[in-house]
Amino acid sequence: MAGPMDEYSHLLANRLVGNDASAAALEITLIGPEISINVDAICAVAGAAFSLTAGDELIAMHRAFTLRAGVRLKFGTRGAGARATFAVRGGLDAERLFGSRATSLISRLGPFGGRPLKAGDLVPIGDAAPPDMTLLDGGLNETLALPMPAGGAHLRVLQGPQEHLFAPKAYETLYGSRYTITPSSNRMGYRLEGPVLAHAGSADILSDATPLGSIQVPASGQPILLMADRQTTGGYPKIATVISADVPVAGQLAPGDWIQFVPCTRAAAIDALKARFRRLGIAARLAS
């Protein structure tokens, strides 16, 4: 579990600086930090729209730039989207745990004891990227950026896997309603508020796996969209699952935003995933 809420922008930021897709980067949520580096480094920011300055210079999103040693990169006003990824060429060389540099806040696992970074933290930069990894063409980067949701998003879903545990009208309600992300939401999952989704019987099942994007429905009938820090298993039936191509869009939503779920076929979901990541030139790697 854990990892970026918006995997697409994480991968794009790494590609912009010539990193491997698996390089560690920094996820920034809602409010941006100030960052300085003690050596000149190639950096990029992708995802949520922030105003960026390095010293007195304005910095463009979705383009590689050189951050000079000692110059502060400042994240200012945030526009559309909730999360941005800051990547530096060579990647962040934080300590690995179980082969990963990701942080799981809910379980307190990962670099720095599994906590968020705080003022004064020093994170080492890894070795330069392999010579076959080149920076993306600057002229293409704006078209590669994930379109940011403004106030809400339509998310495509596959039905089930426990569709038989819901009343016949539940899917009409799911597809015909808008749900609002409540303030009690976090990286583990979005608690949604809207019309009740009725069960056909009990709201409890034997615990089973919880894929990223699963929509659990507890006894209250109010759905929970499971995100990056979700538990590994859960005992509530899942009415639908957000398709992988749309999970990055979900990751850019914030409390107060709305979600409307749209039915999707398995074939269309696969095509959407291929189209989403093919643009970054890494589709074959994801499929391997």
Backbone bond lengths (Angstrom), bond angles and torsions (degrees), N, CA, C in turn:
res aa  C-N    CA-C-N  psi(-1)  N-CA   C-N-CA  omega(-1)  CA-C   N-CA-C  phi
1 M - - - 1.451 - - 1.538 109.24 -
2 A 1.314 118.51 -170.05 1.466 124.38 -176.09 1.526 110.12 70.19
3 G 1.321 117.04 -162.80 1.455 120.25 -174.05 1.521 110.44 93.59
4 P 1.342 117.26 179.78 1.470 120.66 -174.43 1.521 112.76 -68.38
5 M 1.325 115.64 144.59 1.466 120.63 173.63 1.527 110.09 -72.35
6 D 1.316 116.92 -33.64 1.462 122.66 176.39 1.523 107.45 -117.33
7 E 1.326 115.81 90.05 1.462 120.49 -177.10 1.521 111.67 -63.09
8 Y 1.321 117.28 -35.11 1.458 120.09 -176.86 1.529 111.22 -61.74
9 S 1.344 117.08 -49.50 1.460 119.59 -178.97 1.521 111.40 -67.40
10 H 1.335 117.35 -31.13 1.467 121.50 174.80 1.535 109.73 -61.88
11 L 1.324 116.46 -46.13 1.461 120.71 179.47 1.522 111.29 -67.16
12 L 1.340 116.80 -39.94 1.455 120.10 179.54 1.523 111.27 -63.14
13 A 1.332 117.47 -45.30 1.465 120.13 179.68 1.529 110.59 -59.27
14 N 1.332 116.77 -41.67 1.465 120.00 177.99 1.522 111.72 -65.55
15 R 1.321 116.97 -40.49 1.472 119.38 178.71 1.516 111.42 -66.19
16 L 1.340 116.86 -35.14 1.458 120.15 -179.20 1.531 111.56 -60.61
17 V 1.331 116.89 -34.02 1.470 119.98 -178.34 1.524 112.42 -98.73
18 G 1.337 117.24 3.52 1.453 120.36 176.94 1.504 114.82 84.57
19 N 1.344 117.53 18.90 1.460 120.67 178.34 1.521 112.00 -84.45
20 D 1.319 114.90 160.42 1.457 120.96 167.31 1.529 108.53 -64.70
21 A 1.329 116.36 153.98 1.463 121.02 -178.10 1.523 113.08 -60.99
22 S 1.336 117.17 -24.66 1.462 120.61 -176.19 1.525 113.53 -89.67
23 A 1.337 118.82 0.67 1.462 121.23 -177.76 1.524 111.16 -63.17
24 A 1.327 116.02 143.41 1.464 120.71 179.39 1.520 110.47 -75.81
25 A 1.335 116.05 140.14 1.465 122.86 178.69 1.525 108.27 -138.21
26 L 1.315 116.43 175.56 1.461 121.87 -176.36 1.523 109.98 -105.42
27 E 1.342 116.23 125.81 1.463 120.97 175.00 1.523 109.17 -92.51
28 I 1.327 115.80 131.26 1.466 122.81 -177.27 1.518 108.08 -117.08
29 T 1.336 117.19 125.42 1.459 122.07 -173.02 1.526 111.83 -116.14
30 L 1.308 116.96 117.11 1.463 126.17 170.93 1.535 113.76 67.19
31 I 1.312 118.24 -52.10 1.461 122.03 -178.66 1.525 108.88 -119.84
32 G 1.327 116.73 127.59 1.454 120.34 -174.77 1.513 113.60 -87.85
33 P 1.330 116.92 155.53 1.462 122.58 178.84 1.525 111.92 -93.28
34 E 1.321 116.24 -175.16 1.455 123.85 164.32 1.524 106.99 -113.08
35 I 1.324 116.42 132.08 1.466 121.52 -174.63 1.521 108.97 -126.36
36 S 1.316 116.41 134.89 1.464 120.49 171.23 1.523 108.55 -131.03
37 I 1.323 115.74 152.60 1.466 122.57 -177.21 1.524 107.36 -127.18
38 N 1.344 116.99 143.42 1.470 119.17 -175.92 1.526 113.57 -90.31
39 V 1.343 116.73 6.14 1.464 121.91 171.88 1.525 107.90 -139.16
40 D 1.322 117.40 155.17 1.464 119.38 173.55 1.527 108.63 -61.54
41 A 1.326 117.11 135.37 1.463 119.93 -177.16 1.520 110.52 -147.94
42 I 1.337 115.85 147.42 1.462 122.02 174.72 1.521 107.90 -84.28
43 C 1.326 116.68 126.71 1.471 122.23 -175.28 1.526 110.01 -131.87
44 A 1.330 115.77 168.22 1.457 122.23 174.00 1.518 109.11 -158.79
45 V 1.331 115.19 152.63 1.463 122.05 176.29 1.520 107.79 -127.61
46 A 1.331 116.37 128.71 1.471 121.86 179.75 1.520 109.06 -130.97
47 G 1.349 115.88 157.32 1.460 120.31 176.84 1.506 112.06 108.15
48 A 1.346 116.91 -134.83 1.458 122.02 -176.93 1.526 111.37 -54.45
49 A 1.331 115.65 142.95 1.463 121.01 -174.94 1.521 111.24 -78.90
50 F 1.322 116.63 107.61 1.459 123.00 174.35 1.525 109.15 -112.44
51 S 1.336 117.16 148.83 1.460 119.97 166.89 1.526 106.70 -79.87
52 L 1.335 117.14 130.97 1.458 122.61 -173.52 1.522 110.21 -124.40
53 T 1.329 115.81 136.44 1.462 120.85 173.06 1.521 109.30 -135.50
54 A 1.319 115.91 143.95 1.467 122.67 172.89 1.516 106.02 -121.58
55 G 1.350 116.52 103.65 1.453 119.26 -169.90 1.517 108.51 66.68
56 D 1.327 116.78 -122.64 1.470 121.69 177.98 1.522 112.50 -98.67
57 E 1.319 116.97 3.13 1.472 121.22 -174.79 1.525 111.24 -95.65
58 L 1.347 115.80 132.93 1.456 120.53 173.07 1.522 109.12 -75.67
59 I 1.336 116.48 137.03 1.458 121.89 -178.29 1.526 109.09 -114.70
60 A 1.330 116.45 134.09 1.463 121.41 179.95 1.524 110.50 -85.40
61 M 1.325 115.77 141.18 1.458 120.78 171.67 1.531 109.21 -68.60
62 H 1.325 116.50 156.08 1.460 123.91 172.21 1.525 113.46 59.82
63 R 1.327 115.58 31.33 1.460 121.41 174.70 1.521 108.59 -142.51
64 A 1.327 116.62 139.57 1.458 120.01 176.06 1.525 109.86 -69.41
65 F 1.325 116.62 142.73 1.455 121.66 177.03 1.532 108.31 -146.19
66 T 1.314 116.29 159.36 1.458 121.16 177.77 1.522 109.05 -96.20
67 L 1.324 115.80 120.55 1.462 121.34 174.26 1.522 106.95 -95.20
68 R 1.314 116.02 116.82 1.456 120.94 -176.73 1.530 110.83 -75.64
69 A 1.318 115.09 150.19 1.467 120.82 -179.42 1.524 110.69 -55.29
70 G 1.321 116.49 129.57 1.459 122.31 176.22 1.508 115.41 83.53
71 V 1.344 118.90 -10.22 1.462 122.07 178.79 1.529 109.02 -83.19
72 R 1.321 116.98 135.16 1.468 120.76 -177.79 1.526 111.19 -88.34
73 L 1.334 115.21 126.98 1.456 121.54 170.93 1.525 106.94 -90.10
74 K 1.334 116.85 119.64 1.460 121.76 -176.35 1.528 110.70 -111.99
75 F 1.328 115.51 130.33 1.457 122.36 174.02 1.529 108.11 -93.13
76 G 1.328 116.30 119.01 1.457 120.66 -178.85 1.512 112.86 -100.67
77 T 1.319 116.27 -130.42 1.461 122.57 -176.02 1.520 110.93 -63.54
78 R 1.343 115.61 136.56 1.467 121.29 176.67 1.518 109.47 -98.55
79 G 1.333 115.41 134.45 1.453 121.00 173.97 1.511 110.45 -99.56
80 A 1.330 117.22 -127.28 1.458 121.41 -178.78 1.521 111.02 -69.76
81 G 1.337 115.71 150.50 1.452 121.12 179.83 1.513 111.52 89.93
82 A 1.334 115.84 163.68 1.463 121.35 -175.92 1.520 113.63 -116.80
83 R 1.337 117.87 -22.43 1.467 119.88 -172.18 1.524 110.92 -137.90
84 A 1.328 115.27 137.82 1.460 121.88 175.99 1.521 109.06 -121.14
85 T 1.324 115.84 155.43 1.461 122.04 175.68 1.516 109.39 -113.60
86 F 1.345 115.48 127.37 1.465 121.88 173.66 1.520 107.83 -103.41
87 A 1.334 116.66 121.10 1.462 121.56 179.54 1.517 109.58 -120.57
88 V 1.324 116.05 147.75 1.457 122.86 177.06 1.521 107.79 -128.59
89 R 1.325 116.47 140.78 1.468 119.79 -177.43 1.528 109.51 -60.36
90 G 1.330 116.16 128.03 1.456 122.60 -173.97 1.515 112.33 103.61
91 G 1.347 116.95 -19.25 1.459 120.89 178.75 1.518 112.51 77.96
92 L 1.324 116.15 163.70 1.457 121.49 175.81 1.523 108.00 -84.43
93 D 1.326 115.90 124.11 1.460 120.91 -172.51 1.530 110.64 -94.34
94 A 1.326 116.51 54.89 1.465 120.91 178.01 1.526 109.78 -75.49
95 E 1.317 115.59 162.78 1.466 121.13 -178.65 1.529 110.70 -63.82
96 R 1.325 115.92 138.45 1.458 121.06 177.37 1.528 110.88 -85.65
97 L 1.319 115.80 144.42 1.457 122.21 172.32 1.514 107.33 -133.24
98 F 1.334 116.67 121.60 1.468 121.66 -174.98 1.527 110.82 53.90
99 G 1.337 116.03 36.87 1.452 121.01 176.53 1.513 115.40 81.50
100 S 1.335 117.79 3.42 1.463 121.11 -176.00 1.521 110.95 -124.87
101 R 1.338 116.05 149.08 1.462 121.67 173.35 1.529 111.31 -102.52
102 A 1.318 117.72 6.62 1.462 121.35 -179.58 1.524 110.44 -71.81
103 T 1.326 115.55 154.98 1.454 122.65 176.85 1.521 109.57 -107.73
104 S 1.326 116.55 130.98 1.463 122.07 173.06 1.520 107.10 -109.00
105 L 1.327 116.21 103.54 1.465 120.37 -177.19 1.520 111.71 -65.77
106 I 1.330 116.53 -37.85 1.459 120.08 -174.91 1.525 111.98 -66.77
107 S 1.352 117.10 -34.17 1.463 120.74 -178.83 1.522 112.71 -103.19
108 R 1.341 116.51 -0.64 1.471 122.29 178.81 1.526 111.37 58.84
109 L 1.330 115.20 44.23 1.456 120.95 178.97 1.525 109.60 -118.05
110 G 1.331 115.62 144.67 1.448 120.29 176.72 1.508 111.76 120.62
111 P 1.344 117.25 -171.47 1.470 120.94 -178.86 1.525 111.56 -58.14
112 F 1.321 115.69 151.61 1.466 122.74 179.19 1.528 112.10 56.38
113 G 1.333 115.55 36.36 1.459 120.09 177.19 1.513 114.48 69.65
114 G 1.335 117.21 19.24 1.455 120.17 178.34 1.509 114.30 76.90
115 R 1.327 118.59 19.64 1.466 121.49 178.71 1.529 109.96 -104.13
116 P 1.336 117.56 163.72 1.464 119.24 171.94 1.522 110.37 -65.37
117 L 1.323 116.36 154.88 1.460 119.41 174.78 1.527 110.35 -66.03
118 K 1.311 116.01 151.63 1.464 120.60 178.39 1.524 108.98 -133.30
119 A 1.319 115.94 168.71 1.464 121.25 -178.74 1.525 110.56 -55.28
120 G 1.328 114.86 132.96 1.459 120.84 178.37 1.510 114.53 95.51
121 D 1.332 119.09 -11.25 1.463 121.03 178.50 1.529 110.66 -65.34
122 L 1.322 115.95 139.97 1.458 122.63 176.26 1.515 108.84 -112.92
123 V 1.330 116.80 124.52 1.461 121.90 -179.66 1.525 108.20 -117.92
124 P 1.336 118.64 120.58 1.470 119.86 -179.02 1.520 112.16 -68.93
125 I 1.324 115.25 152.24 1.465 122.28 176.44 1.518 108.37 -99.76
126 G 1.330 116.50 139.10 1.456 121.45 -178.67 1.514 112.71 -76.40
127 D 1.321 115.00 -179.86 1.457 121.15 178.24 1.523 110.16 -64.95
128 A 1.315 116.10 158.51 1.463 121.23 178.74 1.518 110.52 -56.90
129 A 1.328 115.42 150.68 1.455 121.18 -179.12 1.520 111.05 -63.84
130 P 1.338 117.93 157.58 1.466 120.87 177.51 1.524 111.43 -56.66
131 P 1.322 118.40 150.21 1.462 120.75 -175.24 1.520 113.99 -64.40
132 D 1.343 118.52 -18.22 1.462 119.29 -179.79 1.517 111.91 -84.23
133 M 1.346 117.91 -5.42 1.453 121.04 177.86 1.532 108.15 -94.56
134 T 1.322 117.66 112.48 1.459 121.81 -177.41 1.526 109.77 -110.87
135 L 1.329 115.79 157.51 1.454 120.65 179.06 1.524 109.41 -67.91
136 L 1.331 115.42 147.07 1.461 119.75 177.37 1.525 109.98 -68.68
137 D 1.322 116.51 151.05 1.457 122.59 176.29 1.528 109.26 -60.66
138 G 1.326 116.67 121.91 1.459 121.01 -177.39 1.514 113.74 -57.66
139 G 1.325 118.16 -26.87 1.457 120.23 -178.72 1.514 114.32 -73.30
140 L 1.344 117.14 -14.17 1.459 120.41 -176.66 1.526 113.45 -100.00
141 N 1.310 117.13 -10.84 1.451 119.42 -164.99 1.515 114.85 -67.12
142 E 1.321 118.52 -35.03 1.452 119.73 -179.90 1.525 111.07 -66.58
143 T 1.327 117.03 -34.78 1.464 119.23 178.78 1.519 111.19 -75.11
144 L 1.332 117.92 -21.85 1.460 121.26 178.57 1.526 112.60 -81.62
145 A 1.326 117.50 -20.66 1.462 120.81 -176.21 1.528 110.81 -61.74
146 L 1.330 115.97 140.94 1.461 121.09 175.86 1.522 108.75 -66.07
147 P 1.347 118.32 127.27 1.473 119.22 176.10 1.532 110.03 -59.94
148 M 1.326 116.73 126.61 1.452 121.19 -176.24 1.524 110.99 -84.44
149 P 1.340 117.54 133.53 1.470 120.05 175.77 1.519 109.93 -70.01
150 A 1.329 116.05 144.07 1.460 121.53 178.27 1.520 108.66 -119.83
151 G 1.308 116.42 94.39 1.463 120.93 178.01 1.504 114.77 91.18
152 G 1.327 117.66 -15.00 1.461 120.56 179.75 1.510 111.02 168.30
153 A 1.332 116.42 178.03 1.464 120.25 -176.65 1.517 111.09 -156.03
154 H 1.327 115.15 149.43 1.452 122.03 167.43 1.526 107.67 -89.53
155 L 1.320 116.98 123.52 1.459 122.38 -179.31 1.519 109.70 -115.08
156 R 1.327 116.25 126.85 1.465 120.71 178.89 1.529 110.39 -79.14
157 V 1.324 115.65 141.28 1.461 120.52 -176.78 1.526 111.30 -134.45
158 L 1.339 113.91 152.19 1.458 122.13 168.12 1.516 108.19 -98.02
159 Q 1.304 117.00 138.55 1.458 121.66 -178.82 1.527 111.26 -67.99
160 G 1.350 116.04 142.13 1.459 121.34 174.85 1.514 113.09 90.12
161 P 1.345 117.23 -170.40 1.464 127.22 24.18 1.525 116.45 -89.17
162 Q 1.335 120.14 -6.53 1.472 120.27 -179.31 1.521 111.17 -110.88
163 E 1.338 117.11 45.57 1.460 120.76 -176.43 1.524 112.76 -61.12
164 H 1.338 117.24 -27.25 1.454 120.73 -178.18 1.532 112.65 -70.04
165 L 1.330 117.41 -10.40 1.464 120.95 -179.24 1.526 112.33 -94.86
166 F 1.334 116.69 10.01 1.463 120.62 179.70 1.524 110.87 -118.87
167 A 1.336 115.16 149.57 1.460 121.14 178.43 1.528 109.71 -63.47
168 P 1.343 117.70 152.37 1.473 120.65 -177.83 1.528 113.88 -53.88
169 K 1.337 116.97 -33.74 1.464 120.31 -176.96 1.538 112.84 -79.26
170 A 1.335 117.06 -9.71 1.467 119.63 -173.84 1.528 111.89 -61.11
171 Y 1.333 117.63 -38.41 1.461 119.74 -178.14 1.524 111.43 -73.34
172 E 1.330 116.96 -33.17 1.466 119.10 173.80 1.521 110.12 -60.92
173 T 1.332 115.68 -40.89 1.460 120.58 178.21 1.521 110.93 -66.70
174 L 1.330 116.81 -45.29 1.461 121.23 -177.90 1.519 111.32 -59.46
175 Y 1.338 117.24 -46.29 1.456 120.87 -174.59 1.532 112.40 -83.41
176 G 1.309 117.37 -18.65 1.464 120.08 -175.95 1.518 114.34 -101.71
177 S 1.335 117.47 8.55 1.462 120.70 -173.87 1.522 111.28 -128.24
178 R 1.316 114.02 159.73 1.463 120.78 170.54 1.520 109.03 -107.66
179 Y 1.334 115.13 137.95 1.462 121.64 179.30 1.526 108.81 -115.92
180 T 1.318 116.22 143.13 1.460 122.13 -178.58 1.522 110.36 -105.30
181 I 1.336 116.26 135.46 1.464 121.42 176.72 1.529 108.51 -74.99
182 T 1.319 116.99 123.08 1.463 121.38 -175.52 1.530 111.15 -86.23
183 P 1.339 117.23 162.31 1.471 120.64 179.27 1.531 114.00 -63.80
184 S 1.335 118.44 -16.77 1.469 120.87 179.83 1.531 112.27 -82.06
185 S 1.322 117.35 10.92 1.463 122.59 -179.71 1.528 110.55 -85.01
186 N 1.339 115.60 157.12 1.463 121.08 178.28 1.526 108.95 -157.89
187 R 1.326 116.73 -166.28 1.467 121.05 -179.54 1.531 112.09 -65.82
188 M 1.303 117.61 -21.19 1.456 120.25 178.65 1.529 110.45 -72.01
189 G 1.317 116.18 -41.11 1.451 119.44 179.30 1.515 111.68 -176.82
190 Y 1.340 115.35 159.93 1.457 122.23 176.19 1.526 108.59 -98.86
191 R 1.316 116.66 119.07 1.462 120.65 171.71 1.526 107.57 -83.29
192 L 1.315 115.36 122.50 1.456 121.14 -173.66 1.526 110.97 -105.70
193 E 1.312 115.80 149.44 1.460 122.23 179.41 1.519 109.16 -124.71
194 G 1.332 115.49 128.46 1.451 120.69 -179.21 1.517 110.04 175.02
195 P 1.329 118.08 -161.96 1.460 120.89 179.67 1.531 111.83 -58.23
196 V 1.321 116.22 142.51 1.462 122.30 -177.25 1.527 110.70 -69.14
197 L 1.332 115.52 138.07 1.467 122.19 174.11 1.522 107.58 -99.29
198 A 1.310 116.26 115.32 1.463 121.03 -171.41 1.524 112.29 -83.85
199 H 1.327 115.66 134.45 1.461 121.78 174.74 1.530 109.75 -83.05
200 A 1.320 115.02 156.71 1.467 119.96 175.41 1.519 111.34 -82.65
201 G 1.322 116.51 -18.88 1.457 121.96 -179.84 1.510 109.06 -159.56
202 S 1.313 116.69 -126.99 1.455 121.33 -179.55 1.525 111.64 -68.75
203 A 1.344 115.74 149.25 1.455 121.15 176.92 1.523 111.98 -92.38
204 D 1.332 117.33 8.00 1.458 121.38 -178.95 1.526 110.33 -113.08
205 I 1.325 116.09 143.46 1.460 122.59 174.53 1.524 107.95 -135.52
206 L 1.331 116.47 166.41 1.455 119.91 169.62 1.526 107.97 -63.19
207 S 1.312 117.15 133.51 1.461 120.36 -177.04 1.520 111.40 -55.69
208 D 1.338 115.11 134.50 1.465 119.66 174.42 1.516 109.06 -140.71
209 A 1.317 116.32 179.49 1.463 121.69 -172.66 1.521 111.84 -62.39
210 T 1.328 115.46 149.21 1.466 121.75 -178.85 1.529 109.70 -120.26
211 P 1.327 117.93 91.79 1.468 120.01 178.19 1.526 111.44 -62.68
212 L 1.318 116.35 154.46 1.450 122.19 174.11 1.532 108.93 -57.92
213 G 1.327 116.38 130.53 1.463 120.88 -179.92 1.505 114.49 91.53
214 S 1.340 117.94 1.49 1.471 120.76 177.56 1.525 110.23 -63.23
215 I 1.329 115.81 144.07 1.465 121.19 175.92 1.515 107.75 -111.86
216 Q 1.329 116.31 99.55 1.458 121.99 177.76 1.524 109.78 -82.94
217 V 1.332 115.25 149.84 1.464 119.47 176.62 1.526 109.04 -130.48
218 P 1.337 118.36 103.84 1.459 121.16 176.91 1.527 111.35 -75.01
219 A 1.325 117.25 -174.79 1.467 122.13 -175.17 1.525 112.74 -59.83
220 S 1.343 117.74 -27.08 1.468 121.25 -179.85 1.527 112.73 -65.93
221 G 1.341 116.52 -19.17 1.461 120.33 -176.97 1.521 113.34 81.21
222 Q 1.347 117.55 -0.19 1.463 121.75 178.25 1.533 108.63 -93.74
223 P 1.328 117.89 120.26 1.469 120.71 -172.35 1.527 113.14 -71.40
224 I 1.336 114.23 156.25 1.464 123.21 175.31 1.527 107.38 -126.68
225 L 1.323 116.33 120.35 1.464 121.48 178.31 1.525 108.35 -91.66
226 L 1.336 116.78 114.31 1.467 121.50 -175.00 1.526 110.58 -81.40
227 M 1.343 114.47 132.77 1.456 120.67 -173.82 1.533 111.50 -119.46
228 A 1.322 117.93 -155.54 1.469 122.46 -165.14 1.529 113.80 -60.67
229 D 1.326 118.25 -37.68 1.464 120.81 -177.33 1.528 112.88 -97.36
230 R 1.317 116.73 23.54 1.469 120.99 -178.24 1.528 111.45 -60.12
231 Q 1.331 115.61 160.00 1.459 120.48 173.31 1.526 109.29 -68.79
232 T 1.320 117.19 158.93 1.467 120.45 -177.63 1.523 112.37 -73.56
233 T 1.340 117.63 -30.33 1.460 121.57 178.41 1.525 109.00 -136.26
234 G 1.324 115.77 161.75 1.460 119.93 179.12 1.520 111.38 -152.00
235 G 1.328 115.68 154.75 1.455 121.26 -175.25 1.514 115.02 -108.35
236 Y 1.359 116.73 16.20 1.467 120.15 175.05 1.528 108.84 -107.69
237 P 1.330 118.11 144.95 1.473 119.64 178.49 1.527 111.64 -66.40
238 K 1.315 114.63 147.79 1.467 121.65 -178.33 1.527 108.58 -108.29
239 I 1.313 115.36 118.43 1.463 120.99 -175.68 1.527 111.66 -80.92
240 A 1.326 117.40 -27.65 1.470 121.61 -177.82 1.525 108.82 -165.93
241 T 1.345 114.67 170.51 1.468 121.34 179.60 1.520 108.63 -137.07
242 V 1.328 116.96 128.04 1.462 121.55 177.09 1.522 108.97 -64.69
243 I 1.328 117.47 133.34 1.462 120.59 -178.20 1.532 110.38 -65.77
244 S 1.316 116.48 151.12 1.462 121.64 -173.82 1.527 112.58 -58.65
245 A 1.338 117.52 -34.52 1.464 120.41 -179.49 1.520 112.42 -64.99
246 D 1.345 117.16 -25.43 1.471 120.89 -176.51 1.522 113.38 -100.56
247 V 1.340 117.99 -7.23 1.468 119.88 177.99 1.537 111.25 -59.88
248 P 1.346 120.59 -41.17 1.466 119.06 176.32 1.529 113.09 -58.52
249 V 1.323 117.39 -36.57 1.471 120.79 177.14 1.524 109.67 -64.44
250 A 1.338 116.60 -44.16 1.459 120.53 176.24 1.526 110.87 -58.05
251 G 1.329 116.90 -37.86 1.451 121.38 180.00 1.515 114.02 -65.54
252 Q 1.327 117.30 -14.56 1.458 121.76 179.66 1.529 112.52 -96.32
253 L 1.329 117.16 6.97 1.461 120.94 179.17 1.517 110.58 -92.25
254 A 1.325 115.86 158.10 1.468 122.45 -177.21 1.525 109.42 -134.77
255 P 1.328 117.94 163.38 1.468 120.36 175.50 1.527 111.43 -51.37
256 G 1.331 115.08 135.85 1.455 121.18 -176.56 1.512 113.25 97.96
257 D 1.341 118.30 -21.32 1.460 121.78 176.84 1.525 110.12 -74.40
258 W 1.342 115.67 156.09 1.456 120.51 178.33 1.531 110.57 -103.42
259 I 1.323 114.54 157.65 1.466 122.35 174.46 1.518 108.36 -132.11
260 Q 1.315 116.29 134.17 1.462 121.26 168.98 1.522 107.68 -122.26
261 F 1.326 116.12 126.00 1.457 121.55 -176.71 1.528 110.16 -89.74
262 V 1.329 114.97 138.88 1.466 121.97 -176.24 1.524 108.50 -124.69
263 P 1.344 118.66 129.59 1.466 119.40 -179.41 1.524 112.01 -66.51
264 C 1.335 115.95 147.45 1.466 122.10 -177.05 1.522 108.53 -143.70
265 T 1.324 117.17 148.01 1.461 120.68 175.39 1.525 109.94 -86.59
266 R 1.319 116.84 159.55 1.463 120.86 178.95 1.538 110.89 -61.69
267 A 1.335 116.89 -41.92 1.463 119.85 -179.95 1.527 111.02 -62.58
268 A 1.333 116.75 -42.53 1.467 120.19 179.14 1.521 111.00 -66.34
269 A 1.333 117.13 -34.51 1.469 121.04 178.55 1.521 110.84 -64.86
270 I 1.324 117.19 -42.43 1.466 121.37 179.13 1.527 110.45 -65.29
271 D 1.335 116.07 -44.11 1.470 119.90 178.76 1.523 111.13 -61.76
272 A 1.342 117.06 -39.97 1.463 121.07 -179.61 1.517 111.10 -65.62
273 L 1.335 117.03 -39.49 1.461 120.87 179.24 1.525 110.74 -65.41
274 K 1.333 116.96 -45.09 1.453 120.64 178.95 1.521 110.66 -61.00
275 A 1.335 116.30 -43.04 1.463 120.13 -178.41 1.520 111.33 -66.59
276 R 1.329 117.11 -38.60 1.467 121.23 -177.86 1.522 111.00 -61.94
277 F 1.330 117.26 -50.06 1.456 120.13 -172.10 1.524 113.45 -91.29
278 R 1.335 117.56 -17.42 1.458 119.51 176.52 1.520 110.91 -61.39
279 R 1.316 116.55 -29.12 1.465 121.08 -178.99 1.527 111.78 -62.73
280 L 1.330 116.59 -25.46 1.460 120.06 179.71 1.522 112.29 -92.10
281 G 1.327 117.22 -2.25 1.454 120.42 179.77 1.504 113.78 73.19
282 I 1.350 117.79 25.63 1.458 120.47 -177.50 1.523 111.91 -128.42
283 A 1.329 118.02 16.15 1.450 120.57 -177.39 1.534 111.54 -59.26
284 A 1.343 116.59 -42.92 1.468 119.39 -177.89 1.516 111.22 -63.72
285 R 1.329 116.87 -36.77 1.444 120.71 -179.70 1.526 110.92 -66.03
286 L 1.346 117.30 -41.02 1.451 120.34 179.99 1.508 111.57 -66.99
287 A 1.314 116.74 -31.82 1.455 120.38 -177.03 1.526 112.32 -80.51
288 S 1.341 117.85 -17.86 1.460 121.24 -175.42 1.510 112.00 -79.57
